[in-house]
Amino acid sequence: MTDGTAAPASPVAPASSGTAEVLRYTAFSADPAGGNPAGVVLDAAGLDDTELLRIAAELGYSETGFLTAPPEGAAEPDRSYTLRFFSPLAEVSFCGHATVATAVALAERRGAGEFVFTTPAGTVPVSVTEHDGVLRATLTSVEPHTEEAAPEDVAEALAALDWPAADLDPAFPPRVAYAGARHLVLGAATRERLADLDYDFDRLAALMRKLDLTTVQLVWREGESVFHVRDPFPVGGVVEDPATGAAAAALGAYLRERGLVGDDATLTLHQGDDLGRPGVLEVTLRPGDPRVRVSGTAARIG
């Protein structure tokens, strides 16, 4: 069983790892002690996959983002990049918090504005704005979708979480939601249920590998547009992700498809409070656009 905390990160300061400078940022918080830490490598040219995974594992954060040159023919190549994500155990198709951290790191060096990242999940535009000296990034997801979750898989997830089925909110039917990565969405009936997270790491990881899930998105609704969320991430070698942009985008798509929010909505997601790393994610849905926008600040660590 786990203790419900994020895996400790090694004390890697911004430094050279081989030929790569590894930066540390937190995303979805302006406070380095809040949000979700991410590694950022702004120039990963010449690093092979083994080296990328080694850097991510040594850093110990849930994900590290690695930038290289954009694909040939990219529009505005001076503001376009290829961006890949590695957890301590494997490459991840898309990571929202590392995208936000990378965009803010770039904006600090190149100025606010528009960036375009080519990721394994597809093209992700990011807009960075500055207000009173604080940079804020908004990513636009790839086109999302949701799918049914098999009853036996939901039962196995609940068994791994040690959640009785009666603790689920019937307004939130279990679904797998995708907006660059796959997440199983489960609604908690109470805030207390969400706060009490002590799960079987290996059992949940095995189910997630079977279903190709990146996290399990646990959600409790506080109000019409305010939610609290938690994201176990054992397949990445991390007990829990403190603030999860990819899951936030998937949740936005899920809520809209289920009719739980409108087509024109701005949602506030609180995450990390139960870990002592509070973060805030803003999710925006726009009429006529199936994509989901996720916004947040980021801050340099150290």
C-alpha positions in Angstrom: 0.0 0.0 0.0 1.1 3.6 -0.5 1.2 6.5 1.8 -0.6 8.8 -0.7 2.4 11.0 -1.3 4.4 11.8 -4.4 7.6 9.9 -4.8 10.6 11.9 -3.5 12.6 13.7 -6.2 16.4 13.5 -6.2 18.0 16.9 -5.3 19.1 17.6 -8.8 19.7 21.3 -9.2 19.6 23.1 -12.6 22.8 21.6 -14.0 24.4 19.9 -16.9 23.6 16.2 -17.4 26.1 15.2 -20.0 25.6 18.0 -22.6 22.0 18.9 -21.5 21.1 21.6 -19.0 18.3 20.3 -16.8 16.0 23.0 -15.4 13.4 22.5 -12.7 10.0 24.2 -12.7 6.7 23.7 -10.9 3.5 24.1 -13.0 0.1 25.2 -12.0 1.4 27.3 -9.1 3.4 30.5 -8.8 5.0 29.2 -5.6 7.9 26.7 -6.1 6.5 24.7 -3.1 3.2 24.2 -4.8 2.0 22.6 -8.0 3.7 19.8 -9.9 7.4 19.8 -10.4 8.7 19.1 -13.9 12.1 18.8 -15.5 12.7 20.9 -18.6 15.5 20.4 -21.1 15.4 23.2 -23.6 18.0 21.6 -25.9 17.9 17.8 -26.1 19.6 17.6 -29.5 22.0 14.7 -29.6 20.4 12.8 -26.7 19.1 9.3 -27.4 16.1 7.7 -25.7 18.3 5.9 -23.2 19.8 9.2 -22.1 16.4 10.9 -22.0 15.0 8.2 -19.7 18.1 8.3 -17.5 17.8 12.1 -17.0 14.1 11.7 -16.2 14.8 8.9 -13.7 17.6 10.8 -12.0 15.5 13.9 -11.6 12.6 11.8 -10.2 9.7 14.1 -11.1 6.6 12.6 -12.6 7.7 13.9 -16.0 10.5 15.8 -17.8 10.0 17.6 -21.1 12.7 17.5 -23.8 12.8 20.0 -26.6 14.4 19.5 -30.0 14.0 21.1 -33.4 10.6 21.2 -35.0 9.6 18.9 -37.9 10.4 20.0 -41.4 8.0 22.5 -42.8 6.8 23.7 -39.4 5.1 27.1 -39.5 7.1 29.8 -37.7 10.0 27.5 -37.0 11.6 30.0 -34.6 8.5 29.5 -32.2 8.0 25.8 -33.0 9.5 22.7 -31.3 9.3 19.0 -31.0 8.5 18.2 -27.3 8.7 14.7 -25.8 7.9 13.6 -22.2 9.5 11.0 -20.0 8.5 9.7 -16.6 11.1 7.9 -14.5 10.0 4.7 -16.1 8.9 5.4 -19.7 8.0 7.9 -22.4 4.5 9.4 -22.0 2.4 10.5 -25.0 1.4 13.8 -23.5 2.0 15.7 -20.3 0.2 19.0 -19.5 2.3 20.2 -16.6 5.6 19.7 -18.4 4.1 21.5 -21.4 3.2 24.5 -19.2 6.6 24.5 -17.5 8.4 24.3 -20.8 6.4 27.1 -22.3 7.0 29.4 -19.4 10.8 28.5 -19.4 10.9 29.4 -23.1 8.9 32.6 -22.5 11.4 33.7 -19.9 14.1 33.5 -22.5 12.2 34.4 -25.7 9.3 36.5 -24.5 5.7 35.8 -24.1 3.6 34.9 -27.1 2.6 31.8 -29.1 4.5 28.5 -29.2 3.7 25.3 -31.1 4.8 21.9 -29.8 4.8 18.8 -31.9 4.2 16.0 -29.3 3.7 12.2 -29.7 0.0 12.9 -29.2 -0.2 15.6 -31.9 0.3 19.3 -32.3 -0.3 21.4 -29.1 -0.4 25.2 -29.4 0.5 27.1 -26.3 -0.1 30.8 -25.6 2.0 32.5 -22.9 0.8 35.8 -21.5 2.4 38.1 -18.8 0.5 40.1 -16.2 2.2 41.9 -13.3 5.3 40.0 -14.0 3.7 36.6 -13.8 3.7 34.3 -16.9 0.7 32.2 -17.6 0.5 29.4 -20.2 -2.6 28.1 -21.9 -2.3 24.9 -23.9 -4.8 23.7 -26.4 -5.3 19.9 -26.4 -5.6 17.6 -29.3 -9.1 16.6 -30.1 -10.5 14.6 -27.2 -12.9 11.7 -26.9 -14.3 9.4 -24.2 -15.2 5.7 -24.2 -17.0 3.2 -22.0 -15.1 1.6 -19.1 -15.8 -2.1 -18.8 -17.5 -3.0 -15.5 -14.9 -5.6 -14.7 -12.1 -3.0 -15.1 -13.9 -0.5 -13.0 -14.4 -3.1 -10.3 -10.7 -3.9 -10.4 -9.8 -0.2 -10.2 -12.0 0.2 -7.1 -10.5 -2.9 -5.5 -7.0 -1.5 -6.1 -8.0 1.8 -4.6 -9.9 0.1 -1.8 -13.0 2.2 -2.6 -16.4 0.6 -2.1 -18.7 1.1 -5.1 -21.1 3.0 -2.8 -18.4 5.7 -2.5 -18.7 6.7 -6.1 -20.8 9.7 -7.2 -23.5 8.3 -9.5 -23.5 11.6 -11.4 -20.1 10.7 -12.7 -20.3 7.4 -14.6 -16.8 5.8 -15.0 -15.3 6.5 -18.4 -11.9 6.5 -20.1 -11.2 10.0 -21.3 -8.5 11.1 -23.7 -7.1 14.5 -24.6 -3.5 13.4 -25.5 -3.3 10.6 -23.0 -5.8 8.1 -21.5 -7.3 8.5 -18.0 -9.9 6.6 -16.1 -12.4 9.1 -14.6 -13.9 8.1 -11.3 -16.2 10.4 -9.3 -15.9 10.5 -5.5 -19.2 11.0 -3.6 -17.5 13.1 -0.9 -14.5 15.2 -0.3 -13.5 12.8 2.5 -13.5 9.9 0.1 -11.2 11.8 -2.2 -8.8 12.8 0.6 -8.5 9.2 1.9 -6.2 7.8 -0.8 -4.2 4.7 0.1 -4.0 2.3 -2.7 -2.4 -0.9 -3.9 0.4 0.5 -6.1 1.3 -2.7 -8.0 -2.3 -3.8 -8.5 -3.4 -0.4 -9.9 -0.3 -0.2 -12.1 -1.1 -3.6 -13.7 -4.6 -2.6 -14.6 -3.4 0.7 -16.0 -0.9 -1.0 -18.2 -3.6 -3.4 -19.4 -5.8 -0.4 -20.3 -3.0 1.9 -21.5 -3.9 4.5 -18.9 -1.6 7.3 -17.9 -3.4 8.2 -14.7 -6.6 7.5 -12.8 -8.5 10.8 -12.6 -10.3 10.9 -9.2 -12.7 13.9 -9.0 -15.1 15.5 -6.5 -17.4 18.3 -7.4 -17.5 21.2 -5.0 -19.7 23.5 -7.0 -21.0 24.3 -10.5 -17.6 25.0 -11.9 -15.2 24.0 -9.1 -13.7 20.5 -8.7 -11.1 18.8 -6.6 -9.0 16.1 -8.3 -6.2 13.6 -7.6 -4.2 11.4 -10.0 -2.5 8.2 -9.0 0.4 7.6 -11.5 2.0 4.2 -10.6 2.7 3.4 -14.3 5.2 6.4 -14.2 6.8 5.2 -11.0 5.1 7.9 -9.0 2.5 7.4 -6.3 0.5 10.5 -7.2 0.9 13.4 -9.7 0.4 16.7 -7.8 -1.2 18.6 -10.7 -2.1 16.9 -14.0 -2.7 19.1 -17.1 -3.4 16.1 -19.5 -5.9 14.7 -17.1 -7.5 18.1 -16.6 -8.0 18.4 -20.4 -9.5 14.8 -20.5 -11.8 15.7 -17.6 -13.0 18.8 -19.4 -13.9 16.7 -22.4 -15.7 14.1 -20.1 -17.7 16.7 -18.3 -18.9 18.3 -21.5 -19.7 15.0 -23.2 -21.7 13.9 -20.1 -23.6 17.2 -20.0 -22.2 18.0 -16.5 -21.0 21.4 -17.7 -22.0 23.5 -20.7 -20.2 24.0 -24.0 -19.1 27.4 -23.0 -17.5 27.0 -19.5 -14.5 27.9 -17.4 -13.7 25.4 -14.7 -11.4 25.6 -11.7 -9.6 22.4 -10.7 -7.8 22.2 -7.3 -5.2 19.6 -7.1 -2.3 18.8 -4.7 -3.9 20.1 -1.5 -3.9 16.6 0.0 -0.1 16.4 -0.8 0.8 19.7 0.6 1.5 21.0 -2.9 -1.6 23.0 -3.8 -2.1 23.9 -7.4 -4.8 25.4 -9.5 -5.7 24.4 -13.1 -8.1 26.4 -15.2 -10.0 24.4 -17.9 -11.8 26.3 -20.7 -14.4 24.9 -23.1 -15.5 26.9 -26.1 -18.6 26.4 -28.3 -17.9 24.8 -31.6 -14.4 23.7 -30.7 -14.0 20.2 -29.4 -10.5 20.9 -28.0 -9.9 21.7 -24.4 -7.7 24.5 -23.1 -5.8 24.2 -19.8 -4.1 27.2 -18.2 -1.8 27.8 -15.3 1.3 29.5 -14.0 4.7 28.1 -13.5 7.7 29.0 -11.4 11.4 28.1 -11.4 12.5 25.9 -8.6 15.9 26.8 -7.0 
